[in-house]
Amino acid sequence: MDKLTQYRDLIQDILREYTSMKPAYGDIEMEMIVDKEHDHYQVLSVGWNKLERVHGTLIHVDIRDGKIWIQHDGTEEGIANRLVAQGVPRSDIVLAFHPPYKRPYTEFASG
């Protein structure tokens, strides 16, 4: 299996875990959005908490130029940590939620 196929599969496996979880409050569903053609992957929270509308991104990951770009990570554990534990080198993970000037100071790729 080539590297990109492996990365796509790993990302989707992790996102599936988060979509299988139901929040402890409200009538909220977790939706997984996958755009394989453009390598965009997201988990959204959609529903209602009492009278309040809930609609937001929990996770947003892209694959660009052979690297995994974590655009948003609303998890406690951290998607990057999960990917590293699955064997993805830190040099192939960009923490895109950090500004470009800070990325060289992380243990991950600068982009």
C-alpha positions in Angstrom: 0.0 0.0 0.0 1.4 3.4 -0.9 1.9 6.2 1.6 -1.1 8.3 0.5 -3.5 5.4 0.6 -2.3 4.5 4.0 -2.8 8.1 5.2 -6.3 8.3 3.8 -7.2 5.0 5.5 -5.8 6.1 8.8 -7.5 9.4 8.8 -10.9 7.8 7.9 -10.5 5.2 10.6 -9.8 7.9 13.2 -12.7 10.0 12.0 -15.1 7.0 12.1 -14.3 6.5 15.8 -15.4 10.1 16.5 -18.6 9.9 14.4 -19.6 6.8 16.4 -19.6 8.8 19.6 -22.8 10.5 20.7 -22.4 13.7 22.8 -23.8 13.4 26.3 -26.0 16.5 25.8 -28.6 17.5 23.3 -29.9 15.9 20.2 -26.6 16.0 18.3 -25.2 13.8 15.5 -21.6 13.5 14.5 -21.2 13.5 10.7 -18.1 12.5 8.7 -17.5 14.4 5.5 -15.0 12.8 3.1 -13.9 14.4 -0.2 -11.5 11.7 -1.6 -11.0 13.6 -4.9 -9.5 16.7 -3.1 -8.3 14.9 0.1 -10.5 16.8 2.6 -11.8 15.0 5.7 -14.0 16.5 8.5 -16.2 15.5 11.4 -19.1 17.9 12.1 -21.4 18.3 15.1 -25.0 18.9 13.9 -28.2 19.2 15.9 -29.8 20.9 18.8 -29.0 21.4 22.5 -32.3 22.5 24.0 -33.2 25.6 22.0 -29.7 26.2 20.7 -28.5 25.2 17.3 -25.3 23.2 17.2 -23.3 23.1 14.0 -19.5 23.1 14.1 -16.3 21.4 13.0 -14.7 19.0 15.5 -12.0 17.8 13.1 -10.7 19.0 9.8 -7.8 17.3 8.1 -6.4 17.7 4.5 -3.7 15.9 2.6 -1.5 18.2 0.6 1.8 17.4 -1.1 2.1 14.1 0.6 1.7 15.6 4.1 -1.3 15.5 6.5 -2.4 19.0 7.4 -4.4 19.2 10.6 -6.6 22.3 10.0 -8.7 22.0 13.2 -8.5 19.6 16.1 -11.2 19.9 18.7 -10.3 16.6 20.4 -8.7 16.1 23.8 -6.2 13.5 22.6 -5.1 15.2 19.5 -5.3 13.7 16.0 -1.5 14.3 15.5 -0.8 12.0 18.5 -3.1 9.3 17.1 -1.4 9.5 13.7 2.1 9.3 15.3 1.0 6.3 17.3 -0.1 4.6 14.1 3.4 5.1 12.5 3.0 8.4 10.6 6.3 10.3 10.9 6.1 13.8 12.5 7.8 15.2 9.4 4.6 14.3 7.5 2.2 16.1 9.8 1.6 19.8 9.7 -0.2 21.5 12.6 -1.9 24.0 10.3 -3.9 25.5 13.1 -0.6 27.1 14.3 0.5 30.2 12.4 3.4 29.5 10.0 6.0 31.3 12.1 5.3 29.0 15.0 5.4 25.7 13.1 9.2 25.3 13.1 9.1 25.3 16.9 6.7 22.3 17.0 7.9 18.7 16.7 6.0 18.5 13.4 6.5 19.6 9.8 6.4 23.3 9.0 4.4 22.9 5.8 
